[in-house]
Amino acid sequence: MGAWRLVALCCLAQCSAITAQPAAFYEFTQPEYVYATPSRDGIGKRYMGREISHVMGHQGAAWLERDDREPEERTDLLVAELGLQATDVVADIGAGTGYFVFRMSPLVPQGEVLAVDIQQEMLDIVAERAAGVASNVVPVLGTVTDINVPAESVDLILLVDAYHEFSHPREMGESMFRALKPGGRIALVEYRAEDPSVPIKPLHKMSEAQAIREMSSLGLRWLETRDSLPQQHLMFFAKPAAEGAAPGV
């Protein structure tokens, strides 16, 4: 077992006292954000020791759809690893141009894919692409604090290289927690901070330990981390299956 995995497991153990609290506990105990002089790629706002990075705007849409993205990131494998069922309702948070939306849509023919983004320009691209092609794709305009998805309506939330940019990660985390059905999952994909060979700016990466710490504080249970992707962690978390049950069970 690698040293970074040991760190992650230790972090999870340290969170056990927090995750023993009932779900309602998390609605009223938001930690304070810490503000400091911004680094070159950050906004100067820290959450649980992590500086939040700048957001990539809609001007970077072409990068999301670049031709070499699939072989470089193995996005095909990522979608396969999600284990989608035909009736699933999936929310892609930070959907951007819909790169993953339109790869998941055919896999949930009796379900829906909610393309959630805070930039209307991105959602306009999604709506144009979906017209007459994907009737189960629903663009959703979120805010920096709320994904604007009904409570207990989603089977899976997908976050691909987006969570580290959330300016209000605690509020967004609580919003996602509410949107998940009991037993619903979050698939969190982030470039591996533990690997210096991954050619991504440090603030646009996350360590497994940091991700577990932040997700566990919401009441989500870490299920597993899959190492199948070349450069990214694929981490799965779950909401407690029974309403009112203690987080982490």
KEVO-529897 format. One record per residue (C-alpha): residue number from 1; residue in one letter; chain; x, y, z. Coordinates in steps of 0.02 Angstrom, whole numbers. Example, Ala and Ser with C-alpha at 12.3 -4.5 7.8 and 13.67 -1.06 7.14 Angstrom:
% residues 2
PT    k  r  c      c1      c2      c3
PT    1  a  A     615    -225     390
PT    2  s  A     684     -53     357
END
This chain:
% residues 249
PT    k  r  c      c1      c2      c3
PT    1  m  A       0       0       0
PT    2  g  A      72     169     -52
PT    3  a  A     112     304      72
PT    4  w  A     -21     420       0
PT    5  r  A    -154     286      20
PT    6  l  A    -104     265     203
PT    7  v  A    -122     452     227
PT    8  a  A    -296     444     150
PT    9  l  A    -349     302     263
PT   10  c  A    -284     394     416
PT   11  c  A    -381     547     362
PT   12  l  A    -539     443     345
PT   13  a  A    -514     372     518
PT   14  q  A    -495     547     589
PT   15  c  A    -660     595     507
PT   16  s  A    -753     451     592
PT   17  a  A    -797     557     743
PT   18  i  A    -872     688     629
PT   19  t  A    -967     565     520
PT   20  a  A   -1049     486     672
PT   21  q  A   -1160     640     683
PT   22  p  A   -1337     635     614
PT   23  a  A   -1364     705     439
PT   24  a  A   -1451     861     502
PT   25  f  A   -1292     908     596
PT   26  y  A   -1207     956     433
PT   27  e  A   -1337    1085     386
PT   28  f  A   -1290    1201     529
PT   29  t  A   -1103    1183     561
PT   30  q  A   -1018    1258     410
PT   31  p  A    -834    1288     446
PT   32  e  A    -769    1463     419
PT   33  y  A    -677    1497     259
PT   34  v  A    -503    1569     279
PT   35  y  A    -448    1715     171
PT   36  a  A    -271    1764     125
PT   37  t  A    -173    1842     -17
PT   38  p  A    -214    1741    -173
PT   39  s  A     -81    1633    -252
PT   40  r  A     -55    1646    -440
PT   41  d  A    -190    1519    -483
PT   42  g  A    -302    1537    -332
PT   43  i  A    -437    1654    -266
PT   44  g  A    -361    1676     -92
PT   45  k  A    -502    1580      -8
PT   46  r  A    -460    1420      84
PT   47  y  A    -572    1275     135
PT   48  m  A    -508    1139     251
PT   49  g  A    -330    1194     214
PT   50  r  A    -351    1196      24
PT   51  e  A    -345    1355     -79
PT   52  i  A    -485    1363    -206
PT   53  s  A    -429    1384    -386
PT   54  h  A    -490    1502    -520
PT   55  v  A    -635    1443    -630
PT   56  m  A    -608    1400    -812
PT   57  g  A    -731    1507    -909
PT   58  h  A    -833    1466   -1063
PT   59  q  A    -690    1536   -1166
PT   60  g  A    -602    1370   -1132
PT   61  a  A    -741    1265   -1208
PT   62  a  A    -632    1204   -1351
PT   63  w  A    -509    1127   -1227
PT   64  l  A    -648    1021   -1153
PT   65  e  A    -688     948   -1325
PT   66  r  A    -508     925   -1387
PT   67  d  A    -477     773   -1496
PT   68  d  A    -345     695   -1385
PT   69  r  A    -447     703   -1225
PT   70  e  A    -511     524   -1234
PT   71  p  A    -342     438   -1258
PT   72  e  A    -257     558   -1139
PT   73  e  A    -382     543    -995
PT   74  r  A    -469     379   -1043
PT   75  t  A    -638     462   -1030
PT   76  d  A    -715     308   -1110
PT   77  l  A    -654     204    -964
PT   78  l  A    -716     333    -839
PT   79  v  A    -894     322    -907
PT   80  a  A    -888     132    -905
PT   81  e  A    -829     133    -724
PT   82  l  A    -985     230    -669
PT   83  g  A   -1093      74    -681
PT   84  l  A   -1246     168    -743
PT   85  q  A   -1417      85    -749
PT   86  a  A   -1545     119    -886
PT   87  t  A   -1663     211    -768
PT   88  d  A   -1534     316    -676
PT   89  v  A   -1550     503    -653
PT   90  v  A   -1375     575    -666
PT   91  a  A   -1319     752    -629
PT   92  d  A   -1158     811    -711
PT   93  i  A   -1104     959    -603
PT   94  g  A    -996    1081    -698
PT   95  a  A   -1055     999    -858
PT   96  g  A    -973    1128    -970
PT   97  t  A   -1001    1088   -1153
PT   98  g  A   -1081     921   -1111
PT   99  y  A    -931     811   -1148
PT  100  f  A    -986     680   -1022
PT  101  v  A   -1172     720   -1034
PT  102  f  A   -1183     653   -1211
PT  103  r  A   -1079     500   -1170
PT  104  m  A   -1194     455   -1025
PT  105  s  A   -1360     496   -1109
PT  106  p  A   -1371     336   -1214
PT  107  l  A   -1333     232   -1059
PT  108  v  A   -1486     295    -964
PT  109  p  A   -1624     285   -1096
PT  110  q  A   -1762     277    -965
PT  111  g  A   -1676     404    -853
PT  112  e  A   -1608     580    -870
PT  113  v  A   -1444     671    -874
PT  114  l  A   -1449     841    -789
PT  115  a  A   -1316     955    -862
PT  116  v  A   -1283    1077    -718
PT  117  d  A   -1174    1230    -741
PT  118  i  A   -1167    1409    -676
PT  119  q  A   -1124    1480    -848
PT  120  q  A   -1273    1503    -963
PT  121  e  A   -1154    1506   -1111
PT  122  m  A   -1106    1325   -1074
PT  123  l  A   -1287    1273   -1056
PT  124  d  A   -1330    1354   -1222
PT  125  i  A   -1200    1243   -1303
PT  126  v  A   -1275    1089   -1217
PT  127  a  A   -1452    1135   -1269
PT  128  e  A   -1399    1161   -1450
PT  129  r  A   -1310     993   -1454
PT  130  a  A   -1457     902   -1372
PT  131  a  A   -1592     971   -1488
PT  132  g  A   -1671     828   -1584
PT  133  v  A   -1536     707   -1527
PT  134  a  A   -1545     678   -1339
PT  135  s  A   -1719     703   -1265
PT  136  n  A   -1661     646   -1093
PT  137  v  A   -1533     787   -1073
PT  138  v  A   -1593     929    -962
PT  139  p  A   -1488    1089    -944
PT  140  v  A   -1495    1160    -767
PT  141  l  A   -1428    1331    -718
PT  142  g  A   -1352    1320    -546
PT  143  t  A   -1273    1451    -434
PT  144  v  A   -1110    1457    -339
PT  145  t  A   -1200    1390    -185
PT  146  d  A   -1338    1277    -254
PT  147  i  A   -1350    1151    -396
PT  148  n  A   -1538    1186    -410
PT  149  v  A   -1588    1004    -417
PT  150  p  A   -1738     937    -319
PT  151  a  A   -1706     845    -156
PT  152  e  A   -1680     657    -165
PT  153  s  A   -1699     651    -354
PT  154  v  A   -1528     595    -414
PT  155  d  A   -1447     422    -419
PT  156  l  A   -1272     481    -466
PT  157  i  A   -1181     647    -464
PT  158  l  A   -1029     661    -576
PT  159  l  A    -895     792    -542
PT  160  v  A    -752     792    -667
PT  161  d  A    -612     916    -631
PT  162  a  A    -740    1040    -565
PT  163  y  A    -755    1025    -377
PT  164  h  A    -587    1108    -341
PT  165  e  A    -652    1266    -427
PT  166  f  A    -809    1285    -320
PT  167  s  A    -800    1453    -232
PT  168  h  A    -921    1387     -99
PT  169  p  A    -879    1203     -82
PT  170  r  A    -970    1180      83
PT  171  e  A   -1134    1251      22
PT  172  m  A   -1120    1159    -143
PT  173  g  A   -1080     998     -50
PT  174  e  A   -1236    1015      56
PT  175  s  A   -1338    1051    -100
PT  176  m  A   -1272     893    -182
PT  177  f  A   -1304     792     -25
PT  178  r  A   -1486     848     -25
PT  179  a  A   -1508     808    -211
PT  180  l  A   -1448     629    -193
PT  181  k  A   -1573     491    -163
PT  182  p  A   -1538     387      -6
PT  183  g  A   -1399     270     -59
PT  184  g  A   -1354     383    -206
PT  185  r  A   -1172     405    -257
PT  186  i  A   -1050     542    -302
PT  187  a  A    -911     505    -426
PT  188  l  A    -775     633    -394
PT  189  v  A    -639     643    -526
PT  190  e  A    -487     753    -493
PT  191  y  A    -308     756    -556
PT  192  r  A    -194     669    -432
PT  193  a  A    -104     793    -321
PT  194  e  A      10     654    -258
PT  195  d  A      86     631    -430
PT  196  p  A     207     770    -482
PT  197  s  A     216     698    -658
PT  198  v  A      34     748    -693
PT  199  p  A      57     908    -796
PT  200  i  A     -81    1010    -713
PT  201  k  A     -62    1165    -603
PT  202  p  A     -60    1116    -417
PT  203  l  A    -222    1206    -371
PT  204  h  A    -312    1109    -507
PT  205  k  A    -267     944    -425
PT  206  m  A    -333     859    -267
PT  207  s  A    -261     724    -158
PT  208  e  A    -364     575    -110
PT  209  a  A    -343     618      74
PT  210  q  A    -409     795      49
PT  211  a  A    -558     735     -52
PT  212  i  A    -604     607      79
PT  213  r  A    -590     737     215
PT  214  e  A    -706     859     127
PT  215  m  A    -836     733      69
PT  216  s  A    -840     643     237
PT  217  s  A    -876     807     326
PT  218  l  A   -1039     817     228
PT  219  g  A   -1097     647     289
PT  220  l  A   -1046     552     133
PT  221  r  A    -961     383     150
PT  222  w  A    -804     345      51
PT  223  l  A    -836     186     -48
PT  224  e  A    -675     167    -147
PT  225  t  A    -545     250    -255
PT  226  r  A    -510     171    -424
PT  227  d  A    -340     191    -502
PT  228  s  A    -393     147    -680
PT  229  l  A    -370     322    -754
PT  230  p  A    -199     381    -813
PT  231  q  A    -193     547    -720
PT  232  q  A    -347     564    -611
PT  233  h  A    -422     491    -454
PT  234  l  A    -594     414    -479
PT  235  m  A    -669     420    -304
PT  236  f  A    -841     356    -256
PT  237  f  A    -941     418    -107
PT  238  a  A   -1118     372     -51
PT  239  k  A   -1260     453      44
PT  240  p  A   -1328     346     187
PT  241  a  A   -1457     224     119
PT  242  a  A   -1589     256     253
PT  243  e  A   -1659     429     281
PT  244  g  A   -1609     489     452
PT  245  a  A   -1470     360     470
PT  246  a  A   -1302     417     535
PT  247  p  A   -1181     469     396
PT  248  g  A   -1051     339     355
PT  249  v  A   -1167     188     376
END
